[in-house]
Amino acid sequence: MEVLGNQDPLSLIAAELEEKQKQQILLDKQKQQELFELKRQHDLKRLEAEEKRLESITKIHSQHPNISINSNNFDIEIKDVNSQNKQKWMNHFCVVNFDLEIGQILDYCYPSFKFKDDESTNLCFLSFPDSNSHLQGDIIYTFKLKHVEDSNGQVSYQYGYVFFRQEKDDTISRGYLQKSVVLLSDEPFVGLFKKVIEIVGPLFFDYGNTLLEVAYQNIQAWPELKLGQTYELPILGYILTFHVPHTRGTPHIIDPMVNKLAATAQQSALNSEMKLVSNLKSIDLYQCFKSFSNKLWMLWELVLLGHPILVISPNPPLCSDSVLALVSLISPLQLCADYRPYFTIHDTDFNHYISYNNNTENPIPPTILGVTNPFFLKAFSHWPNILTIGTVTQRPSNGASANNGGTKKSRSSSGSSVSSTTSIGLGISRDLLSKYVLDNKEKLLSEYKPIISADKTMLKKIQESNDDQLNNELLRLHFLQLTLKFLIPLERYFSSLLPLAKTISIFQRPPRLKNFDKQEFLDKLSEYTEKYIVDNKSKEIELYKQFLESVNFKQWLDDKRNEAIRHLNLLYRKAILEADVRSLLKGKSPSIALDLFKRVKDQLILEENLFQTSEEIKLKFKNHLNIILEYIPNNNNNNTNNNSSNSTNTSTTNTATAATTTPIIPKTTD
């Protein structure tokens, strides 16, 4: 045999084959790389589309935090991610003191926190009366503290609950001690936290900052805050029985029941030294508006339609209670307007509100402001609705907790009134003083012509009754029923926009919600023979027409839409869980089975990452996926199996990535 190049021919053949194999391996790798790139591009497009769906559903979840429903009924509890970074019930205790050289100053904050400069300024001034009312004693009231995020400009509010004390102190050069203890919370639980600060405030002046730390630890030990639950909350030797409302946003003004704990001998000695004021009642409609109860219906209408209102009162407790009483008038409808129970001339938003004019080009936004300083009479004289509550000689007094927000004691150190001591030098004209202050009368000044009239039967009942508590309950019930009656045609029309439950199918997107057509609603309203709150049909239609243009309607409609979308999602989820998958897929094409697989897989990812779902429920979803795989051809099995395992494996380690696949939700159109 001839040898070429000193190589055996068999060796040459082997080398040639080896080279071909290497080339084939390179080609295979290249093809795999191309397939991988195609798959990556496909996944990116799919994730892009699913991310848009995620944005839609997260908006719903962000507006409905901590939704608790029984998992046995396929209900959901949504985790509010933001709540993990917040205090459960309250944020801080603050102590604000008056320094003769500096003025109001934040002395102490627990837990320690660095407020922004404008927030610290607002906090200090809101914690003190805005005018020199010569009060001596303790007062309790409420305010809202504004916070603006630096990153996106988003506005949020904390609620402040103040215990302010002014008393003679010869050791101070000014001759008086002026100091406030403030509880800050994200929650508008006015009744609860007024009671808490009523207990904490006097004890602070006896025991100092350590007492606030103990009180804070007491509150931190309270159970996790959940909507719609009733709790027994211990605080410094007392138990407050409190029912959390079912919704967030509206001030909850009902006071808790208070019981004293069975104490040890040491605790008894401590509690015996408590100087507590009388128990606070719910904010009292009758007491706040007793002098002009016949104007309550007009006030209800103004609040309902979102008209700006300036409330002027002689002291912060009556001022804040009156604003909160106005907000509660339209309950259960949520007031979407800005409201400040107590507002001062030093507030950083003061110039913002002055800049508005009472005209169409720069109208005053829907707002309710509570003020005590007479300077507002000049600065805000252009406001269309000005309500004077309480007379200038009306001071918080012993036992006057019903309408003055829980005043412990108060006595005037001089006989002069607010108008004569604080108006001098403010540049307020004699006409303005005469119009608002000097006649010393409570009044509502407005150019608005109300559509509804006062209920004469209700007025007669409260005029004939000497029981203030009964009168308050009668008024509360009356205006609750009035608002509910007003909402009847709106609820009825919105219900007609909803798809029927029987149209929910696991094979397709839930049907869309129809648009709320304002003109169609008004046309249907005119066809109804029934009158709801106004005897004159044309006037009633005009009231609804104005309401449809108000911020309160926009908020109501958004809430109803979100509630409906959530309900449709629950129905869709329930349909998947209760489905007989084998029967439904019998005779169906593989493409339908594949589409169903993706939908069920999306729902499973959502269950594992956003919902606190039981293992039993999650197992049911996984069983559905295994059954669906039987109806998908073999060439798709590997892909679907990999996707299924990836969805369950990555969900526990990378929530953000896994959550980009979400269940189909119904769309709404604007």
Solvent accessible surface area in square Angstrom, and as a share of the most:
residue,aa,sasa,rsa
1,M,196,0.87
2,E,130,0.58
3,V,86,0.49
4,L,107,0.53
5,G,69,0.66
6,N,149,0.76
7,Q,90,0.40
8,D,65,0.34
9,P,39,0.24
10,L,127,0.63
11,S,59,0.38
12,L,71,0.35
13,I,93,0.47
14,A,58,0.45
15,A,55,0.43
16,E,98,0.44
17,L,97,0.48
18,E,94,0.42
19,E,88,0.39
20,K,112,0.48
21,Q,116,0.52
22,K,107,0.45
23,Q,98,0.44
24,Q,92,0.41
25,I,94,0.48
26,L,116,0.58
27,L,91,0.46
28,D,56,0.29
29,K,125,0.53
30,Q,103,0.46
31,K,122,0.52
32,Q,118,0.53
33,Q,110,0.49
34,E,94,0.42
35,L,118,0.59
36,F,122,0.51
37,E,63,0.28
38,L,122,0.61
39,K,105,0.44
40,R,99,0.36
41,Q,75,0.33
42,H,112,0.50
43,D,35,0.18
44,L,84,0.42
45,K,143,0.61
46,R,69,0.25
47,L,61,0.30
48,E,108,0.48
49,A,57,0.44
50,E,12,0.05
51,E,87,0.39
52,K,143,0.61
53,R,49,0.18
54,L,29,0.14
55,E,101,0.45
56,S,48,0.31
57,I,3,0.01
58,T,53,0.31
59,K,135,0.57
60,I,10,0.05
61,H,24,0.11
62,S,80,0.52
63,Q,103,0.46
64,H,43,0.19
65,P,25,0.16
66,N,31,0.16
67,I,25,0.13
68,S,59,0.38
69,I,48,0.25
70,N,81,0.41
71,S,41,0.26
72,N,121,0.62
73,N,90,0.46
74,F,30,0.13
75,D,26,0.13
76,I,14,0.07
77,E,46,0.21
78,I,10,0.05
79,K,84,0.35
80,D,36,0.19
81,V,97,0.56
82,N,98,0.50
83,S,45,0.29
84,Q,135,0.60
85,N,134,0.69
86,K,119,0.50
87,Q,67,0.30
88,K,100,0.42
89,W,3,0.01
90,M,1,0.00
91,N,16,0.08
92,H,21,0.09
93,F,0,0.00
94,C,0,0.00
95,V,3,0.02
96,V,0,0.00
97,N,38,0.20
98,F,59,0.25
99,D,50,0.26
100,L,107,0.53
101,E,165,0.74
102,I,124,0.63
103,G,13,0.13
104,Q,39,0.17
105,I,60,0.31
106,L,45,0.22
107,D,76,0.40
108,Y,47,0.18
109,C,18,0.11
110,Y,53,0.20
111,P,34,0.22
112,S,104,0.67
113,F,105,0.44
114,K,173,0.73
115,F,10,0.04
116,K,66,0.28
117,D,115,0.60
118,D,63,0.33
119,E,10,0.04
120,S,31,0.20
121,T,56,0.33
122,N,7,0.04
123,L,0,0.00
124,C,9,0.05
125,F,51,0.21
126,L,3,0.01
127,S,0,0.00
128,F,6,0.02
129,P,27,0.17
130,D,21,0.11
131,S,15,0.10
132,N,86,0.44
133,S,7,0.05
134,H,45,0.20
135,L,9,0.04
136,Q,14,0.06
137,G,6,0.06
138,D,1,0.01
139,I,3,0.01
140,I,1,0.00
141,Y,0,0.00
142,T,0,0.00
143,F,0,0.00
144,K,13,0.06
145,L,3,0.01
146,K,46,0.20
147,H,51,0.23
148,V,54,0.31
149,E,73,0.33
150,D,122,0.63
151,S,106,0.68
152,N,103,0.53
153,G,41,0.40
154,Q,114,0.51
155,V,69,0.40
156,S,54,0.35
157,Y,57,0.22
158,Q,29,0.13
159,Y,18,0.07
160,G,0,0.00
161,Y,0,0.00
162,V,0,0.00
163,F,0,0.00
164,F,5,0.02
165,R,21,0.08
166,Q,20,0.09
167,E,60,0.27
168,K,132,0.56
169,D,39,0.20
170,D,140,0.72
171,T,125,0.73
172,I,61,0.31
173,S,102,0.66
174,R,111,0.41
175,G,24,0.23
176,Y,56,0.21
177,L,29,0.14
178,Q,30,0.13
179,K,39,0.17
180,S,0,0.00
181,V,0,0.00
182,V,0,0.00
183,L,0,0.00
184,L,0,0.00
185,S,0,0.00
186,D,51,0.27
187,E,15,0.07
188,P,8,0.05
189,F,6,0.02
190,V,1,0.00
191,G,1,0.01
192,L,0,0.00
193,F,0,0.00
194,K,8,0.03
195,K,6,0.03
196,V,0,0.00
197,I,0,0.00
198,E,2,0.01
199,I,2,0.01
200,V,0,0.00
201,G,0,0.00
202,P,1,0.01
203,L,1,0.00
204,F,12,0.05
205,F,46,0.19
206,D,67,0.35
207,Y,93,0.35
208,G,26,0.25
209,N,62,0.32
210,T,89,0.52
211,L,12,0.06
212,L,0,0.00
213,E,63,0.28
214,V,69,0.39
215,A,0,0.00
216,Y,11,0.04
217,Q,94,0.42
218,N,43,0.22
219,I,0,0.00
220,Q,55,0.24
221,A,83,0.65
222,W,4,0.01
223,P,65,0.41
224,E,102,0.46
225,L,12,0.06
226,K,65,0.27
227,L,39,0.19
228,G,16,0.16
229,Q,80,0.36
230,T,84,0.49
231,Y,26,0.10
232,E,116,0.52
233,L,0,0.00
234,P,60,0.38
235,I,0,0.00
236,L,19,0.09
237,G,16,0.16
238,Y,20,0.07
239,I,40,0.20
240,L,0,0.00
241,T,33,0.19
242,F,5,0.02
243,H,78,0.35
244,V,0,0.00
245,P,23,0.15
246,H,134,0.60
247,T,95,0.55
248,R,83,0.30
249,G,31,0.30
250,T,35,0.20
251,P,10,0.06
252,H,37,0.16
253,I,11,0.06
254,I,92,0.47
255,D,28,0.15
256,P,11,0.07
257,M,132,0.59
258,V,42,0.24
259,N,76,0.39
260,K,113,0.48
261,L,66,0.33
262,A,108,0.84
263,A,40,0.31
264,T,84,0.49
265,A,90,0.70
266,Q,153,0.68
267,Q,82,0.36
268,S,53,0.34
269,A,58,0.45
270,L,58,0.29
271,N,10,0.05
272,S,89,0.57
273,E,90,0.41
274,M,24,0.11
275,K,105,0.45
276,L,59,0.29
277,V,13,0.08
278,S,59,0.38
279,N,99,0.51
280,L,10,0.05
281,K,114,0.49
282,S,28,0.18
283,I,7,0.04
284,D,6,0.03
285,L,1,0.00
286,Y,22,0.08
287,Q,40,0.18
288,C,3,0.02
289,F,1,0.00
290,K,98,0.42
291,S,81,0.52
292,F,16,0.07
293,S,14,0.09
294,N,79,0.40
295,K,76,0.32
296,L,0,0.00
297,W,7,0.02
298,M,20,0.09
299,L,0,0.00
300,W,0,0.00
301,E,0,0.00
302,L,0,0.00
303,V,1,0.01
304,L,0,0.00
305,L,16,0.08
306,G,9,0.08
307,H,54,0.24
308,P,14,0.09
309,I,0,0.00
310,L,0,0.00
311,V,0,0.00
312,I,16,0.08
313,S,3,0.02
314,P,10,0.06
315,N,1,0.01
316,P,2,0.01
317,P,0,0.00
318,L,2,0.01
319,C,0,0.00
320,S,0,0.00
321,D,1,0.01
322,S,0,0.00
323,V,0,0.00
324,L,0,0.00
325,A,0,0.00
326,L,0,0.00
327,V,2,0.01
328,S,12,0.08
329,L,2,0.01
330,I,0,0.00
331,S,39,0.25
332,P,74,0.47
333,L,8,0.04
334,Q,58,0.26
335,L,13,0.07
336,C,55,0.33
337,A,12,0.09
338,D,37,0.19
339,Y,11,0.04
340,R,6,0.02
341,P,0,0.00
342,Y,1,0.01
343,F,1,0.00
344,T,1,0.01
345,I,50,0.25
346,H,81,0.36
347,D,10,0.05
348,T,72,0.42
349,D,16,0.08
350,F,21,0.09
351,N,113,0.58
352,H,86,0.38
353,Y,6,0.02
354,I,63,0.32
355,S,65,0.42
356,Y,41,0.16
357,N,74,0.38
358,N,85,0.44
359,N,68,0.35
360,T,132,0.77
361,E,164,0.74
362,N,53,0.27
363,P,75,0.47
364,I,13,0.07
365,P,39,0.25
366,P,40,0.25
367,T,1,0.01
368,I,3,0.02
369,L,0,0.00
370,G,0,0.00
371,V,0,0.00
372,T,5,0.03
373,N,14,0.07
374,P,6,0.04
375,F,54,0.23
376,F,0,0.00
377,L,1,0.00
378,K,95,0.40
379,A,17,0.13
380,F,0,0.00
381,S,51,0.33
382,H,61,0.27
383,W,8,0.03
384,P,32,0.20
385,N,2,0.01
386,I,5,0.02
387,L,0,0.00
388,T,13,0.07
389,I,1,0.00
390,G,3,0.03
391,T,38,0.22
392,V,27,0.15
393,T,84,0.49
394,Q,50,0.22
395,R,41,0.15
396,P,0,0.00
397,S,52,0.33
398,N,114,0.58
399,G,58,0.56
400,A,23,0.18
401,S,9,0.06
402,A,19,0.15
403,N,21,0.11
404,N,3,0.01
405,G,3,0.02
406,G,0,0.00
407,T,1,0.01
408,K,35,0.15
409,K,68,0.29
410,S,20,0.13
411,R,128,0.47
412,S,52,0.33
413,S,58,0.37
414,S,44,0.29
415,G,87,0.84
416,S,43,0.28
417,S,22,0.14
418,V,6,0.03
419,S,11,0.07
420,S,58,0.38
421,T,48,0.28
422,T,20,0.11
423,S,9,0.06
424,I,144,0.73
425,G,79,0.76
426,L,52,0.26
427,G,53,0.51
428,I,19,0.10
429,S,55,0.36
430,R,166,0.61
431,D,113,0.58
432,L,33,0.16
433,L,21,0.10
434,S,56,0.36
435,K,105,0.44
436,Y,9,0.04
437,V,11,0.06
438,L,77,0.38
439,D,58,0.30
440,N,55,0.28
441,K,129,0.55
442,E,41,0.18
443,K,37,0.16
444,L,24,0.12
445,L,53,0.26
446,S,36,0.23
447,E,157,0.71
448,Y,41,0.16
449,K,171,0.73
450,P,62,0.39
451,I,25,0.13
452,I,12,0.06
453,S,94,0.61
454,A,32,0.24
455,D,50,0.26
456,K,170,0.72
457,T,91,0.53
458,M,20,0.09
459,L,22,0.11
460,K,123,0.52
461,K,100,0.42
462,I,4,0.02
463,Q,134,0.59
464,E,121,0.54
465,S,25,0.16
466,N,152,0.78
467,D,73,0.38
468,D,46,0.24
469,Q,111,0.49
470,L,78,0.39
471,N,0,0.00
472,N,17,0.09
473,E,89,0.40
474,L,41,0.21
475,L,0,0.00
476,R,55,0.20
477,L,94,0.47
478,H,28,0.12
479,F,3,0.01
480,L,70,0.35
481,Q,84,0.37
482,L,19,0.10
483,T,0,0.00
484,L,81,0.40
485,K,102,0.43
486,F,0,0.00
487,L,13,0.06
488,I,72,0.37
489,P,1,0.01
490,L,0,0.00
491,E,62,0.28
492,R,106,0.39
493,Y,7,0.03
494,F,10,0.04
495,S,65,0.42
496,S,61,0.40
497,L,11,0.06
498,L,68,0.34
499,P,28,0.17
500,L,110,0.55
501,A,64,0.50
502,K,170,0.72
503,T,56,0.33
504,I,23,0.12
505,S,33,0.21
506,I,11,0.06
507,F,51,0.21
508,Q,99,0.44
509,R,91,0.33
510,P,5,0.03
511,P,42,0.27
512,R,142,0.52
513,L,7,0.04
514,K,135,0.57
515,N,70,0.36
516,F,19,0.08
517,D,68,0.35
518,K,72,0.31
519,Q,111,0.49
520,E,73,0.33
521,F,2,0.01
522,L,19,0.09
523,D,66,0.34
524,K,71,0.30
525,L,0,0.00
526,S,60,0.39
527,E,128,0.58
528,Y,60,0.23
529,T,130,0.76
530,E,84,0.38
531,K,101,0.43
532,Y,20,0.08
533,I,32,0.16
534,V,12,0.07
535,D,127,0.66
536,N,69,0.35
537,K,43,0.18
538,S,79,0.51
539,K,105,0.44
540,E,0,0.00
541,I,39,0.20
542,E,74,0.33
543,L,0,0.00
544,Y,0,0.00
545,K,108,0.46
546,Q,60,0.27
547,F,0,0.00
548,L,3,0.01
549,E,115,0.52
550,S,8,0.05
551,V,46,0.27
552,N,0,0.00
553,F,3,0.01
554,K,107,0.45
555,Q,48,0.21
556,W,18,0.06
557,L,19,0.10
558,D,69,0.36
559,D,53,0.27
560,K,35,0.15
561,R,37,0.14
562,N,18,0.09
563,E,89,0.40
564,A,10,0.08
565,I,13,0.06
566,R,55,0.20
567,H,97,0.43
568,L,7,0.04
569,N,22,0.11
570,L,23,0.12
571,L,43,0.22
572,Y,2,0.01
573,R,2,0.01
574,K,84,0.36
575,A,29,0.23
576,I,2,0.01
577,L,1,0.00
578,E,102,0.46
579,A,18,0.14
580,D,86,0.44
581,V,6,0.03
582,R,114,0.42
583,S,69,0.45
584,L,67,0.33
585,L,2,0.01
586,K,163,0.69
587,G,85,0.81
588,K,90,0.38
589,S,48,0.31
590,P,66,0.41
591,S,77,0.50
592,I,64,0.33
593,A,2,0.01
594,L,43,0.21
595,D,57,0.30
596,L,1,0.00
597,F,2,0.01
598,K,91,0.39
599,R,34,0.12
600,V,3,0.01
601,K,15,0.06
602,D,9,0.05
603,Q,5,0.02
604,L,0,0.00
605,I,8,0.04
606,L,3,0.01
607,E,1,0.00
608,E,39,0.17
609,N,11,0.06
610,L,26,0.13
611,F,11,0.05
612,Q,99,0.44
613,T,18,0.11
614,S,46,0.29
615,E,123,0.55
616,E,134,0.60
617,I,13,0.06
618,K,32,0.13
619,L,102,0.51
620,K,79,0.33
621,F,0,0.00
622,K,68,0.29
623,N,68,0.35
624,H,13,0.06
625,L,3,0.02
626,N,90,0.46
627,I,38,0.19
628,I,0,0.00
629,L,22,0.11
630,E,109,0.49
631,Y,71,0.27
632,I,6,0.03
633,P,55,0.34
634,N,126,0.64
635,N,127,0.65
636,N,44,0.23
637,N,37,0.19
638,N,112,0.57
639,N,74,0.38
640,T,3,0.01
641,N,68,0.35
642,N,86,0.44
643,N,39,0.20
644,S,20,0.13
645,S,48,0.31
646,N,81,0.41
647,S,7,0.05
648,T,32,0.18
649,N,97,0.50
650,T,59,0.34
651,S,2,0.02
652,T,116,0.67
653,T,117,0.68
654,N,67,0.34
655,T,66,0.39
656,A,79,0.61
657,T,71,0.41
658,A,8,0.06
659,A,8,0.06
660,T,27,0.16
661,T,8,0.05
662,T,0,0.00
663,P,4,0.03
664,I,18,0.09
665,I,9,0.04
666,P,3,0.02
667,K,110,0.47
668,T,46,0.27
669,T,54,0.32
670,D,162,0.84
